[in-house]
Amino acid sequence: MSDWRGETLARVRELIRKADPGIVETVKWRKPSNPAGVPVWESDGIVCTGETYKDKVKLTFARGAALGDPSSLFNASLDAGTRRAIDLREDDKLEAAAFKKLVKAAVKLNRVK
C-alpha cells in the first residue's frame, strides 16, 4: 500500500523486528477482496496480525487478553475472550517502546504455553 496504511504497517514491521529479530512474518488469508493477504508475525504461534481497512490498521494480538497492557495500547476487541487489538487511524502515533514491550511479552507468552 502506498498510503498512510502502508507507512503504518512498515513502521509496525520495523518495531516488531526490533522487539524480536527472530520473529517470522508470513502472509495469510488471501482472498479476492484482499489479494495481498494479511501480514502475520509468528514465534511459536501467532503473535499478531496487521489488517488494513479503509480507515484504520488493526494490530490483533492472538493471545492479547493474557498480556498486561500498562500503557493501554489495546483499544479494540477489549471484550474478546482471547485476543486484543490496537486500532491505528491515520494520525495516531504508536508509542514505540510500549509496543515493543508488548510484542516481547506476546512472544514470551507463546514460548511458555
Buried (B, 14 or more C-beta within 10 A) or exposed (E): EEEBBEEBBEBBBEBBBEBBEEBEEEEEEEEEEEEEEBBBBBBEEBBBBBBBEEEBBBBBBBBBBBBEBEEEBBEBBEEEEEBBBBBBEEEEEBEEEBBBBBBBBBBEBBEEE
